[in-house]
Amino acid sequence: MKFSVYQISRQGGRERNEDRMGYAYTRESGLFVLADGMGGHPEGAMAAQLALQTFSAYFQKAANPLVKEVPEFLSSATMAAHHQIIRYASEKGMLDTPRTTLVAAVMERNLMHWVHCGDSRLYIVRDGVLLTRTRDHSYMEQQAHLGRNTKHINRNILFTCLGSPAKPVFDLSGPLQLQQGDRVLLCSDGLWGTVSDDEVARELSCATLDQSVPELVETALKRGGPRCDNVTVLAMEWETPEAFQSTRVSTEDIDDGVFASTIQSGVPDPSIEDMDDEAIERSIAEINEAIRRTAERNA
């Protein structure tokens, strides 16, 4: 495989940056993942980090050097990340669970599959044209899809995420046949909140990734003003010619069994695979019971 990759995260007007991103690859498979820890709930950064670490651990186990069933891998890793966050909250005795959005993609055999939960997005641009993007799990996007007025709806209200007491809703997409020069962009809502889809497609196509991506991020920060959300982007170009990119990665010289990753180390509890839905429900019930007792004491 040959691809170029560029990642950047800038803190806006928030107290902290709870976005996380990273990528990993073997000789024949690549994983790209981005998570945006949700404000209004505790430890959003931890939720995002747990999601990335879980995906990385699952990918390291599954990619030998290919992931045999990519959709199943993405589904399993997404639910495992959710379970890991719930377990973390339960073990810490937290009255509310950390929560995060997530978008992830796997590419191999010139094909790409992706998954998303929440409103972190994936864009695919080909020859300067937006080929597709993910549809947010938000009430605003849901109503817009139905052709209804959305001016009165807060775009930040989601109906699903990882770490919530309810079972997460996520969408699987692909496979898409990649072509040379295709550009894929994963981002938090800090980018698309102020930059339109057409602008993303246009700017992403006008220069190399290490030039176009920082420009997009800078535009989002300027438009967002003093209270701008954090802006995080992970972008990839497929089969970039060697002469045109300083950010180019080639896996041709990697031996089988070798795994490379930019995701912070820290493998989740290996017993997470043994935590079935019944165990998760028990953990959620314990959290809800703690919330109820606290409410009664404060009444």
Phi, psi and omega in degrees: 000146173228126177207157173253148182217142178215133180226143181207143176222125181238134177279130178271229181267017180274160179295328180212161177259112182256013175280147175220148180206164176176171177217158180216155179203155170244192180300325188232010182213146179227142178239134176232130186214142180218138180224144181238103178300135189271129174290162183087353177228156184288148168052051177299323179297322178294318178300315180296318181293319177298321179298314180295316182296322179295314178300317181297316180295318178294321180294317180300325180283323188271330187273098185230065348273358177260153169272118188296313181235093188296313179302318179295322177299313182296320178296313182296317181293323179296312180292324178295321178297317177301312180299321181296321178293316178298317179297317179302313180297320180294316182293330179274354181066034184284145179277347175217153184266143170296148184220154181206151166272169181203143169219136183213149180222145174238132177237136175191154183054036182064016179242151177229134172242153178212161180223148173211152178219118183100216185238016166284137192247160169235129176245143173235123183240131179229125179052041176080002183244138177290114181281316179191163169212160177290156178254124187298146173272064181232157179293327180295313180293323179298315180289324178297322179296331179272002178079021183262161180292131183242008185298331184270000186259132175287121184293343183276355181277113181255154175254004175199157175190174175273137178100351180283158179300333179277151177298130185291148172261132177217154181247133173259140179223159181104178007278148173247130177284116181282145176239154180305131180093351176301139179240133182240131182232124172255137183208158172276170183290350175297334177277302188286347178296334181234352181243126184286163178301317180297321179293321177301311181298314183294310183292324181293339185262349190272350182201178177294161184302319183287356173253315186286321183293312176300327178295317177298316181295318180296320177299315180297318181294319180295316181290329181288336177073198185299334182256023182300142175291163173295146183238118182229132183222137172232117186237148180223141171242130185276130175053050177293132175302139187302328185288345190253355185221129174277348182259020186284140177239132173237132181258007187296331182264005180278133178286155173300141180091353179270136183232126178242144183205146172260000182281132182307134183294161182133088183282129178300164178310119182298342180282000181302328181294339181271359183270096185278180183300326180295319179294321178297317179298322178296318179297317179296318179298320179296319179295314180296323178294321177296320177297317181297316181296319179296318179298319180295321180294325183276350183287000000 
